[in-house]
Amino acid sequence: MKRYDYEGLVEDLDGELVKWEDVDKLEAQSKKLWVALHHLVQLHDCEQEGIPSGMPTIKQWEDGVQKAREALKGA
């Protein structure tokens, strides 16, 4: 993304001007989504190994899904 500061605005890839604060919110939200998705994939990978001692608990799955829900609320 091009970042030309022009009175609090930034030019995006399409040449549109958007507010810096909106860009910052998107960056913060994308990090939350990435963390939530990473957590769910990690739980899935542990489950797929098939080793009973490495299986995620119901609580771990619920926590992972809850993090994903919270991240999606702000998207």
Rosetta blueprint (number, residue, H / E / L):
1 M L
2 K L
3 R L
4 Y L
5 D L
6 Y E
7 E L
8 G L
9 L E
10 V E
11 E E
12 D L
13 L L
14 D L
15 G L
16 E L
17 L E
18 V E
19 K E
20 W H
21 E H
22 D H
23 V H
24 D H
25 K H
26 L H
27 E H
28 A H
29 Q H
30 S H
31 K H
32 K H
33 L H
34 W H
35 V H
36 A H
37 L H
38 H H
39 H H
40 L H
41 V H
42 Q H
43 L H
44 H H
45 D H
46 C H
47 E H
48 Q H
49 E H
50 G L
51 I L
52 P H
53 S H
54 G H
55 M L
56 P L
57 T L
58 I H
59 K H
60 Q H
61 W H
62 E H
63 D H
64 G H
65 V H
66 Q H
67 K H
68 A H
69 R H
70 E H
71 A H
72 L H
73 K H
74 G L
75 A L
